[in-house]
Amino acid sequence: MEWSFPISPVAASRPRVSKHGAYFAGPYKNFRREAAEIVDDVLGEWEPLSGPLTVDLELFIGRPKTTKLDAPRADIDNFVKAIFDVMNGKLWDDDSQVIKLYATKQWAEDANGYFVLGINKEKPNE
């Protein structure tokens, strides 16, 4: 199964801590809110998967107007974490179910980024 999600991935940030508790700020907070709505729209009536899963994730990051970089600067694991956090309870029960992951990051052709996520259920060991 494979889906394309029309939102530019954002790398997960560290939570900020205040006297009122931990929270997320900035672009990551906005990404989580916007992506949750998009995921619901793309998946439609979907029952979260349970059991071990394999995930293929292609990240197409919105290209800034100018950059000298060949690929997005943020670490790929932070992009993956952001997307996995959004998928918890929607595509799967919890991201701890993912036992295999293949991920790539690259610039999108324009400023409109997106990501493509493929998933396979793993057969239980016998």
MDTraj code that builds the backbone (N, CA, C; nanometers):
import mdtraj as md
import numpy as np

residues = "MET GLU TRP SER PHE PRO ILE SER PRO VAL ALA ALA SER ARG PRO ARG VAL SER LYS HIS GLY ALA TYR PHE ALA GLY PRO TYR LYS ASN PHE ARG ARG GLU ALA ALA GLU ILE VAL ASP ASP VAL LEU GLY GLU TRP GLU PRO LEU SER GLY PRO LEU THR VAL ASP LEU GLU LEU PHE ILE GLY ARG PRO LYS THR THR LYS LEU ASP ALA PRO ARG ALA ASP ILE ASP ASN PHE VAL LYS ALA ILE PHE ASP VAL MET ASN GLY LYS LEU TRP ASP ASP ASP SER GLN VAL ILE LYS LEU TYR ALA THR LYS GLN TRP ALA GLU ASP ALA ASN GLY TYR PHE VAL LEU GLY ILE ASN LYS GLU LYS PRO ASN GLU".split()
xyz = np.array([
    [0.0847, -0.1163, 0.0000],
    [0.0000, 0.0000, 0.0000],
    [0.0896, 0.1231, 0.0000],
    [0.0474, 0.2247, -0.0744],
    [0.1283, 0.3455, -0.0840],
    [0.0383, 0.4674, -0.0952],
    [0.0795, 0.5759, -0.0283],
    [0.0057, 0.7010, -0.0310],
    [0.1014, 0.8164, -0.0532],
    [0.0508, 0.9220, -0.1149],
    [0.1250, 1.0463, -0.1299],
    [0.0546, 1.1531, -0.0472],
    [0.1303, 1.2252, 0.0339],
    [0.0753, 1.3265, 0.1237],
    [0.1262, 1.4637, 0.0800],
    [0.0379, 1.5524, 0.0352],
    [0.0786, 1.6810, -0.0207],
    [0.1116, 1.7877, 0.0844],
    [0.2162, 1.7624, 0.1611],
    [0.2656, 1.8605, 0.2579],
    [0.4166, 1.8426, 0.2681],
    [0.4874, 1.9536, 0.2691],
    [0.6333, 1.9471, 0.2767],
    [0.6761, 1.9015, 0.4162],
    [0.7529, 1.7932, 0.4251],
    [0.7981, 1.7453, 0.5554],
    [0.8831, 1.8493, 0.6276],
    [0.8722, 1.8497, 0.7582],
    [0.9505, 1.9369, 0.8452],
    [1.0201, 1.8465, 0.9463],
    [1.1445, 1.8760, 0.9759],
    [1.2183, 1.7966, 1.0742],
    [1.1617, 1.8205, 1.2137],
    [1.1513, 1.7134, 1.2920],
    [1.1044, 1.7250, 1.4298],
    [1.2042, 1.8075, 1.5097],
    [1.1518, 1.8925, 1.5953],
    [1.2375, 1.9732, 1.6816],
    [1.2334, 1.9172, 1.8233],
    [1.3240, 1.9628, 1.9035],
    [1.3229, 1.9220, 2.0444],
    [1.2092, 1.9955, 2.1154],
    [1.1463, 1.9279, 2.2099],
    [1.0409, 1.9980, 2.2844],
    [1.1014, 2.1083, 2.3714],
    [1.0287, 2.2163, 2.3839],
    [1.0666, 2.3261, 2.4736],
    [1.0064, 2.2933, 2.6097],
    [1.0743, 2.3372, 2.7149],
    [1.0263, 2.3091, 2.8497],
    [1.0045, 2.4411, 2.9220],
    [0.8892, 2.4528, 2.9851],
    [0.8591, 2.5705, 3.0658],
    [0.8060, 2.5237, 3.2002],
    [0.7728, 2.6181, 3.2844],
    [0.7179, 2.5799, 3.4147],
    [0.5817, 2.5129, 3.4011],
    [0.5195, 2.5243, 3.2822],
    [0.3885, 2.4631, 3.2586],
    [0.3983, 2.3277, 3.1896],
    [0.5205, 2.2835, 3.1576],
    [0.5388, 2.1539, 3.0928],
    [0.6113, 2.1656, 2.9606],
    [0.6180, 2.0562, 2.8876],
    [0.6883, 2.0522, 2.7587],
    [0.5908, 2.0826, 2.6453],
    [0.6427, 2.1472, 2.5407],
    [0.5607, 2.1788, 2.4248],
    [0.6506, 2.1929, 2.3020],
    [0.5894, 2.1875, 2.1843],
    [0.6614, 2.2079, 2.0587],
    [0.6278, 2.3466, 2.0064],
    [0.7253, 2.4081, 1.9404],
    [0.7053, 2.5432, 1.8879],
    [0.7445, 2.5501, 1.7408],
    [0.7051, 2.6585, 1.6774],
    [0.7509, 2.6895, 1.5429],
    [0.6998, 2.5992, 1.4330],
    [0.7830, 2.5812, 1.3295],
    [0.7407, 2.5071, 1.2102],
    [0.6960, 2.3632, 1.2399],
    [0.7608, 2.2975, 1.3356],
    [0.7234, 2.1591, 1.3669],
    [0.5823, 2.1516, 1.4247],
    [0.5492, 2.2444, 1.5117],
    [0.4142, 2.2479, 1.5700],
    [0.3104, 2.2675, 1.4592],
    [0.3367, 2.3604, 1.3671],
    [0.2452, 2.3849, 1.2557],
    [0.2352, 2.2635, 1.1642],
    [0.3495, 2.1993, 1.1368],
    [0.3490, 2.0795, 1.0527],
    [0.2613, 1.9708, 1.1131],
    [0.2760, 1.9453, 1.2417],
    [0.1973, 1.8394, 1.3066],
    [0.0476, 1.8660, 1.2934],
    [0.0076, 1.9901, 1.3129],
    [-0.1342, 2.0259, 1.3046],
    [-0.1853, 2.0100, 1.1611],
    [-0.1133, 2.0687, 1.0645],
    [-0.1572, 2.0632, 0.9252],
    [-0.1495, 1.9213, 0.8692],
    [-0.0438, 1.8492, 0.9020],
    [-0.0263, 1.7134, 0.8499],
    [-0.1342, 1.6196, 0.9029],
    [-0.1758, 1.6370, 1.0274],
    [-0.2803, 1.5509, 1.0836],
    [-0.4084, 1.5599, 1.0011],
    [-0.4440, 1.6799, 0.9583],
    [-0.5634, 1.6982, 0.8758],
    [-0.5453, 1.6348, 0.7379],
    [-0.4285, 1.6551, 0.6790],
    [-0.4012, 1.5997, 0.5459],
    [-0.4008, 1.4472, 0.5497],
    [-0.3395, 1.3902, 0.6529],
    [-0.3360, 1.2443, 0.6670],
    [-0.4776, 1.1896, 0.6759],
    [-0.5633, 1.2537, 0.7539],
    [-0.7023, 1.2099, 0.7643],
    [-0.7715, 1.2146, 0.6282],
    [-0.7482, 1.3220, 0.5513],
    [-0.8096, 1.3356, 0.4190],
    [-0.7602, 1.2276, 0.3229],
    [-0.6280, 1.2023, 0.3229],
    [-0.5702, 1.1052, 0.2297],
    [-0.6114, 0.9631, 0.2659],
    [-0.6071, 0.9292, 0.3949],
    [-0.6400, 0.7922, 0.4365],
    [-0.7899, 0.7640, 0.4336],
    [-0.8720, 0.8657, 0.4537],
    [-1.0167, 0.8442, 0.4573],
    [-1.0540, 0.7529, 0.5727],
    [-1.1447, 0.6622, 0.5475],
    [-1.1877, 0.5663, 0.6498],
    [-1.0844, 0.4550, 0.6578],
    [-0.9903, 0.4666, 0.7455],
    [-0.8805, 0.3724, 0.7572],
    [-0.8698, 0.3249, 0.9002],
    [-0.8562, 0.1969, 0.9182],
    [-0.8365, 0.1382, 1.0509],
    [-0.6866, 0.1215, 1.0722],
    [-0.6287, 0.1803, 1.1785],
    [-0.4846, 0.1693, 1.2003],
    [-0.4381, 0.0235, 1.2024],
    [-0.3231, 0.0006, 1.1396],
    [-0.2666, -0.1337, 1.1325],
    [-0.2028, -0.1727, 1.2650],
    [-0.2032, -0.3007, 1.2935],
    [-0.1323, -0.3525, 1.4108],
    [-0.0320, -0.4563, 1.3617],
    [0.0613, -0.4925, 1.4460],
    [0.1616, -0.5910, 1.4091],
    [0.2833, -0.5272, 1.3449],
    [0.3867, -0.6085, 1.3183],
    [0.5115, -0.5565, 1.2620],
    [0.4934, -0.5039, 1.1189],
    [0.5625, -0.3925, 1.0897],
    [0.5470, -0.3251, 0.9609],
    [0.6820, -0.2888, 0.8994],
    [0.6840, -0.2833, 0.7669],
    [0.7964, -0.2308, 0.6903],
    [0.7496, -0.1019, 0.6249],
    [0.8319, 0.0028, 0.6318],
    [0.7942, 0.1329, 0.5767],
    [0.8994, 0.1793, 0.4764],
    [0.8519, 0.2259, 0.3612],
    [0.9339, 0.2947, 0.2616],
    [0.8870, 0.4395, 0.2602],
    [0.9804, 0.5320, 0.2805],
    [0.9442, 0.6728, 0.2924],
    [1.0322, 0.7574, 0.2019],
    [0.9690, 0.8277, 0.1088],
    [1.0403, 0.9192, 0.0203],
    [0.9987, 1.0610, 0.0576],
    [1.0967, 1.1415, 0.0974],
    [1.0719, 1.2777, 0.1411],
    [1.1135, 1.3748, 0.0314],
    [1.0219, 1.4583, -0.0110],
    [1.0499, 1.5611, -0.1105],
    [1.0273, 1.6950, -0.0402],
    [1.1366, 1.7557, 0.0029],
    [1.1316, 1.8760, 0.0850],
    [1.1158, 1.9981, -0.0051],
    [1.0252, 2.0889, 0.0337],
    [1.0046, 2.2113, -0.0434],
    [1.1353, 2.2877, -0.0586],
    [1.1721, 2.3164, -0.1826],
    [1.2984, 2.3834, -0.2114],
    [1.2869, 2.5325, -0.1816],
    [1.3831, 2.5862, -0.1039],
    [1.3836, 2.7309, -0.0817],
    [1.4202, 2.8044, -0.2113],
    [1.3957, 2.9345, -0.2141],
    [1.4240, 3.0120, -0.3353],
    [1.5719, 3.0041, -0.3734],
    [1.6577, 3.0054, -0.2744],
    [1.8016, 2.9918, -0.3024],
    [1.8625, 2.8952, -0.2022],
    [1.9494, 2.8096, -0.2523],
    [2.0255, 2.7184, -0.1671],
    [2.1454, 2.6664, -0.2445],
    [2.2530, 2.6444, -0.1729],
    [2.3714, 2.5844, -0.2337],
    [2.3812, 2.4359, -0.1989],
    [2.2880, 2.3898, -0.1180],
    [2.2907, 2.2519, -0.0715],
    [2.2347, 2.1566, -0.1768],
    [2.2944, 2.0379, -0.1862],
    [2.2446, 1.9347, -0.2772],
    [2.1237, 1.8617, -0.2200],
    [2.1116, 1.8613, -0.0885],
    [2.0009, 1.7931, -0.0208],
    [1.9627, 1.8761, 0.1017],
    [1.8413, 1.8560, 0.1541],
    [1.7998, 1.9302, 0.2741],
    [1.8979, 1.9094, 0.3895],
    [1.9189, 2.0135, 0.4663],
    [2.0202, 2.0122, 0.5714],
    [1.9824, 1.9261, 0.6930],
    [1.8581, 1.9308, 0.7338],
    [1.8174, 1.8600, 0.8559],
    [1.8440, 1.7097, 0.8445],
    [1.8708, 1.6470, 0.9570],
    [1.8966, 1.5027, 0.9604],
    [1.7722, 1.4259, 0.9181],
    [1.7939, 1.3199, 0.8415],
    [1.6820, 1.2407, 0.7896],
    [1.6002, 1.1787, 0.9029],
    [1.6658, 1.1406, 1.0125],
    [1.5914, 1.0787, 1.1223],
    [1.4925, 1.1763, 1.1860],
    [1.5213, 1.3063, 1.1828],
    [1.4271, 1.4039, 1.2375],
    [1.3055, 1.4223, 1.1464],
    [1.3262, 1.4137, 1.0148],
    [1.2117, 1.4147, 0.9231],
    [1.1247, 1.2911, 0.9468],
    [1.1891, 1.1755, 0.9587],
    [1.1155, 1.0500, 0.9807],
    [1.0362, 1.0577, 1.1105],
    [1.0990, 1.1071, 1.2169],
    [1.0301, 1.1165, 1.3459],
    [0.9047, 1.2027, 1.3351],
    [0.9149, 1.3144, 1.2652],
    [0.7990, 1.4029, 1.2509],
    [0.6834, 1.3305, 1.1819],
    [0.7131, 1.2595, 1.0756],
    [0.6084, 1.1891, 1.0016],
    [0.5541, 1.0723, 1.0829],
    [0.6413, 0.9976, 1.1468],
    [0.5953, 0.8854, 1.2295],
    [0.5046, 0.9345, 1.3423],
    [0.5391, 1.0473, 1.4046],
    [0.4547, 1.1016, 1.5117],
    [0.3143, 1.1331, 1.4613],
    [0.3051, 1.1871, 1.3401],
    [0.1745, 1.2206, 1.2822],
    [0.0944, 1.0941, 1.2502],
    [0.1630, 0.9864, 1.2110],
    [0.0946, 0.8634, 1.1692],
    [0.0452, 0.7781, 1.2863],
    [0.0986, 0.8027, 1.4070],
    [0.0540, 0.7252, 1.5236],
    [-0.0959, 0.7402, 1.5445],
    [-0.1633, 0.6253, 1.5547],
    [-0.3077, 0.6245, 1.5759],
    [-0.3881, 0.6496, 1.4498],
    [-0.3203, 0.6738, 1.3373],
    [-0.3899, 0.6991, 1.2115],
    [-0.3599, 0.5885, 1.1104],
    [-0.2329, 0.5725, 1.0741],
    [-0.1940, 0.4685, 0.9790],
    [-0.1633, 0.3383, 1.0524],
    [-0.1005, 0.3499, 1.1686],
    [-0.0685, 0.2352, 1.2530],
    [-0.1010, 0.2702, 1.3973],
    [-0.1025, 0.1693, 1.4827],
    [-0.1302, 0.1950, 1.6244],
    [-0.0195, 0.2793, 1.6867],
    [0.1067, 0.2376, 1.6653],
    [0.2213, 0.3090, 1.7224],
    [0.3437, 0.2836, 1.6352],
    [0.4319, 0.3814, 1.6243],
    [0.5481, 0.3651, 1.5374],
    [0.6490, 0.2623, 1.5882],
    [0.6302, 0.2126, 1.7079],
    [0.7172, 0.1047, 1.7564],
    [0.6952, -0.0245, 1.6778],
    [0.5870, -0.0310, 1.6008],
    [0.5575, -0.1487, 1.5179],
    [0.6496, -0.1574, 1.3966],
    [0.7124, -0.0457, 1.3586],
    [0.7966, -0.0431, 1.2399],
    [0.9272, -0.1157, 1.2713],
    [0.9501, -0.2270, 1.1991],
    [1.0716, -0.3054, 1.2238],
    [1.1728, -0.2904, 1.1105],
    [1.1280, -0.2373, 0.9956],
    [1.2175, -0.2098, 0.8833],
    [1.1786, -0.0759, 0.8243],
    [1.2815, 0.0032, 0.7892],
    [1.2565, 0.1358, 0.7339],
    [1.3581, 0.1651, 0.6250],
    [1.3087, 0.2144, 0.5121],
    [1.3937, 0.2661, 0.4063],
    [1.3461, 0.4084, 0.3809],
    [1.4365, 0.5067, 0.3949],
    [1.3968, 0.6460, 0.3790],
    [1.4981, 0.7215, 0.2933],
    [1.4477, 0.8135, 0.2128],
    [1.5322, 0.9018, 0.1333],
    [1.4812, 1.0449, 0.1493],
    [1.5741, 1.1406, 0.1351],
    [1.5337, 1.2817, 0.1352],
    [1.5980, 1.3501, 0.0159],
    [1.5231, 1.4414, -0.0423],
    [1.5737, 1.5174, -0.1556],
    [1.4885, 1.6426, -0.1702],
    [1.5378, 1.7358, -0.2498],
    [1.4593, 1.8551, -0.2773],
    [1.3450, 1.8213, -0.3711],
    [1.2301, 1.8823, -0.3479],
    [1.1196, 1.8751, -0.4427],
    [1.1558, 1.9649, -0.5609],
    [1.0894, 1.9469, -0.6712],
    [1.1173, 2.0276, -0.7903],
    [1.0850, 2.1754, -0.7695],
    [0.9948, 2.2050, -0.6759],
    [0.9581, 2.3442, -0.6491],
    [0.9421, 2.3637, -0.4982],
    [0.8791, 2.4696, -0.4587],
    [0.8628, 2.4992, -0.3157],
    [0.7565, 2.4122, -0.2495],
    [0.6799, 2.3372, -0.3286],
    [0.5734, 2.2527, -0.2745],
    [0.6260, 2.1122, -0.2491],
    [0.6584, 2.0849, -0.1264],
    [0.7079, 1.9532, -0.0917],
    [0.5954, 1.8551, -0.0650],
    [0.6312, 1.7298, -0.0514],
    [0.5364, 1.6233, -0.0215],
    [0.6154, 1.5011, 0.0245],
    [0.5454, 1.3991, 0.0674],
    [0.6126, 1.2726, 0.0974],
    [0.5262, 1.1564, 0.0527],
    [0.5938, 1.0478, 0.0188],
    [0.5283, 0.9250, -0.0266],
    [0.5639, 0.8168, 0.0744],
    [0.4619, 0.7516, 0.1262],
    [0.4825, 0.6493, 0.2284],
    [0.4219, 0.5185, 0.1810],
    [0.5051, 0.4157, 0.1762],
    [0.4594, 0.2812, 0.1440],
    [0.4719, 0.1938, 0.2671],
    [0.3803, 0.1004, 0.2817],
    [0.3801, 0.0167, 0.4013],
    [0.3441, -0.1269, 0.3656],
    [0.4109, -0.2204, 0.4319],
    [0.3807, -0.3631, 0.4170],
    [0.3736, -0.4255, 0.5549],
    [0.2772, -0.5134, 0.5714],
    [0.2697, -0.5889, 0.6965],
    [0.3713, -0.7025, 0.6892],
    [0.4463, -0.7203, 0.7945],
    [0.5435, -0.8284, 0.8031],
    [0.4724, -0.9545, 0.8519],
    [0.5145, -1.0670, 0.7964],
    [0.4580, -1.1945, 0.8408],
    [0.5254, -1.2322, 0.9720],
    [0.4472, -1.2826, 1.0664],
    [0.5064, -1.3242, 1.1940],
    [0.6023, -1.4409, 1.1741],
    [0.7081, -1.4421, 1.2536],
    [0.8037, -1.5539, 1.2487],
    [0.7364, -1.6796, 1.2997],
    [0.7643, -1.7871, 1.2293],
    [0.7017, -1.9153, 1.2703],
    [0.8028, -2.0068, 1.3329],
])
top = md.Topology()
chain = top.add_chain()
for i, resn in enumerate(residues, 1):
    res = top.add_residue(resn, chain, resSeq=i)
    for name in ("N", "CA", "C"):
        top.add_atom(name, md.element.get_by_symbol(name[0]), res)
traj = md.Trajectory(xyz[None], top)
